[in-house]
Amino acid sequence: MSAVMLSPEDRARRVKVLLFDVDGVLTNGEITIIPNVAPNTELKGVEVKSFSAHDGLGVSLARLAGLKIGFVTKRNSQVVAIRARDLKIDHVYQGQAHKMEAIAKILAAEGCTLDELAYVGDDIVDLPVMRRVGFAIATANARPQVKAAAHYTTPMSGGFGAGRDAIDFILNARGYETPTQSLGAACSFSGRISALKVPSAANEAGYCIDILPDSLLVGEQFSILDKSGRIKEQIHGLIPAPVGSR
């Protein structure tokens, strides 16, 4: 099939590594700097960024589906390093003024091709990468030039679920129904339960939700199962326990 004829879904199905810019993609682009209180001669402060919990869970789901995840950002930030550690990100490259240099290292490490990379960006510094990878994704808040270069634009803006949109699109294209789409039945239960399974309605390859049979409250702990029933990963606290159930 010619590359010109590939649909966004076709491109998503080839992805093995999903890479994100950070500022404006996994955050809303705002950078808050709190100056040091103690008098000093150095112009340093504490940098603050906010991230979306939806994106964080999306990274867990992507990992379950076999994707490798990476951050490639122009800025250096301790906050990003902490977030990457917490999410167990496979590839973290900060201070990348020329992002294709980081891309080359990731390709070598993973043994994959540019066609098997997806990249999510929002500004013109991302264009050299987006014009080369197999699946280029722009956030809803991206600059017009970035959206023009993208194969897919997320419904949500950076910092408000754009990362999750990108992950959901790729997983859905690959035949998975993301657990987010299967939680409705679970949310209607209250009190203590012994076990509950919510199978994917879309297809047999989809995940299902299984609240572990230890008399847990809804949402305290559950696992994501593959289609054969094997536990892939345990997650805590995604579905809030109903008011009064404790």
Secondary structure, 3 states (H helix, E strand, C coil): CCHHHCCHHHHHHCCCEEEECCCCCCCCCCCEEEECCCCCCCCCEEEECCCCHHHHHHHHHHHHCCCEEEEECCCCCHHHHHHHHHCCCCEEECCCCCHHHHHHHHHHHHCCCHHHEEEEECCHHHHHHHCCCCEEEECCCCCHHHHHHCCEECCCCCCCCHHHHHHHHHHHHCCCCCHHHHCHHHHCCCCECCCEEECCCCCCCCCEEEECCCCCECCCCEEEECCCCCEEEEECCCCCCCCCCC
